Amino acid sequence: MDTRGAIGRTICCLAAALAGCSGNPFRTAGPPPPGLAPPVVEAPGVPGLTGPSTPTLPYTPPVATVAGGSDAVAVEARRREQTEILEEEVAALREQLASTSRQLATTRHLPTAPATPSTSDEREITGDTVMHSAMSQLALDDLPVRFDGSVVRIELPAERLFEPGEAALVPGAAALLTMVAEEIDRVYPDHYVGIEGHTDTSPLPGIEARSPHELAAARAEAVLQFVAERTPLAAKQLFLVAHGANHPVVSNATSAGRARNRRMEFVVYPELAPRQ
């Protein structure tokens, strides 16, 4: 009975094999039908190693790209242009500064005085040091003298020259003005001299209405006329200025301060007048 069973199983297996049964346990893998098996190719870069081939494309190296490349180039060009413009402006400003410095170095010793015609005979300008050192040579008794920047200022009290509110010189004014003019001519010969009139803030006395500037101008004119006609100082050296109450030397809050501010000043400049 066992013999017949074994023979039966053998016959079934043969029948299944002939029929192409995929469940046949004795079936071995055969070559695939033509056109269905994947071609075997050598793996790139590994000699002797083969495997199923895959579609390949030609190798293209990556290209580095920058988004907005044309915009970046334009921005860089504008930046360079602006830098060049700024450098040119800085250079121009430096040149202007150098020019201004040269002009200041040339003019810083010149006095503040009315412009005078330039002539070939115009004298040199005395330096500040010489003006200041010569100031001690002035013999002016008790008159206040001070060095102001580059000029020498000599104060004459108005009470010694004029009646209150008047512009006519009193009799004793001639001696005082002559003494001052002679000292200036001795120590600072041929220098420009400004005659400046100053008042205080008090109301002006008298019936005739005058402003402080009008009174200061009238007094300065009277002094200039006397000095030009009766002292060694020449008219070409002199000019007058009327300040009124604009430039007090002390406070006007006290009577002593107001008296000090009512004054005439002889202002000696370092610039020399022309000979002719």
Secondary structure as the mmCIF struct_conf table of DSSP 4:
data_model
#
loop_
_struct_conf.conf_type_id
_struct_conf.id
_struct_conf.beg_label_comp_id
_struct_conf.beg_label_asym_id
_struct_conf.beg_label_seq_id
_struct_conf.end_label_comp_id
_struct_conf.end_label_asym_id
_struct_conf.end_label_seq_id
HELX_RH_AL_P HELX_RH_AL_P1 ASP A 2 ALA A 19
TURN_TY1_P TURN_TY1_P1 GLY A 20 GLY A 20
TURN_TY1_P TURN_TY1_P2 SER A 22 GLY A 23
TURN_TY1_P TURN_TY1_P3 PRO A 25 PHE A 26
HELX_LH_PP_P HELX_LH_PP_P1 PRO A 31 PRO A 33
TURN_TY1_P TURN_TY1_P4 PRO A 34 LEU A 36
BEND BEND1 ALA A 37 ALA A 37
HELX_LH_PP_P HELX_LH_PP_P2 PRO A 38 PRO A 39
STRN STRN1 VAL A 40 GLU A 42
HELX_LH_PP_P HELX_LH_PP_P3 ALA A 43 ALA A 43
TURN_TY1_P TURN_TY1_P5 PRO A 44 GLY A 45
BEND BEND2 VAL A 46 VAL A 46
TURN_TY1_P TURN_TY1_P6 PRO A 47 GLY A 48
STRN STRN2 THR A 50 PRO A 52
TURN_TY1_P TURN_TY1_P7 ALA A 67 GLY A 68
HELX_RH_AL_P HELX_RH_AL_P2 GLY A 69 THR A 107
TURN_TY1_P TURN_TY1_P8 ARG A 108 HIS A 109
BEND BEND3 LEU A 110 LEU A 110
TURN_TY1_P TURN_TY1_P9 SER A 120 ASP A 121
HELX_LH_PP_P HELX_LH_PP_P4 GLU A 122 GLY A 127
HELX_RH_AL_P HELX_RH_AL_P3 ASP A 128 ALA A 134
HELX_RH_3T_P HELX_RH_3T_P1 MET A 135 GLN A 137
TURN_TY1_P TURN_TY1_P10 ASP A 141 ASP A 142
STRN STRN3 VAL A 145 ASP A 148
TURN_TY1_P TURN_TY1_P11 GLY A 149 SER A 150
STRN STRN4 VAL A 151 PRO A 157
HELX_RH_3T_P HELX_RH_3T_P2 ALA A 158 ARG A 160
TURN_TY1_P TURN_TY1_P12 LEU A 161 LEU A 161
STRN STRN5 PHE A 162 PHE A 162
TURN_TY1_P TURN_TY1_P13 PRO A 164 GLY A 165
BEND BEND4 ALA A 168 ALA A 168
STRN STRN6 LEU A 169 LEU A 169
HELX_LH_PP_P HELX_LH_PP_P5 VAL A 170 VAL A 170
TURN_TY1_P TURN_TY1_P14 PRO A 171 GLY A 172
HELX_RH_AL_P HELX_RH_AL_P4 ALA A 173 VAL A 187
BEND BEND5 TYR A 188 TYR A 188
TURN_TY1_P TURN_TY1_P15 PRO A 189 ASP A 190
STRN STRN7 HIS A 191 HIS A 198
BEND BEND6 THR A 201 SER A 202
HELX_LH_PP_P HELX_LH_PP_P6 PRO A 203 PRO A 205
BEND BEND7 GLY A 206 GLU A 208
HELX_RH_AL_P HELX_RH_AL_P5 PRO A 212 ARG A 230
BEND BEND8 THR A 231 LEU A 233
HELX_RH_3T_P HELX_RH_3T_P3 ALA A 235 GLN A 237
STRN STRN8 LEU A 238 GLY A 244
TURN_TY1_P TURN_TY1_P16 ALA A 245 ALA A 245
BEND BEND9 ASN A 246 ASN A 246
BEND BEND10 VAL A 249 VAL A 250
TURN_TY1_P TURN_TY1_P17 ASN A 252 ALA A 253
BEND BEND11 THR A 254 THR A 254
HELX_RH_AL_P HELX_RH_AL_P6 SER A 255 ASN A 261
BEND BEND12 ARG A 262 ARG A 262
STRN STRN9 ARG A 263 LEU A 272
HELX_LH_PP_P HELX_LH_PP_P7 ALA A 273 PRO A 274
#
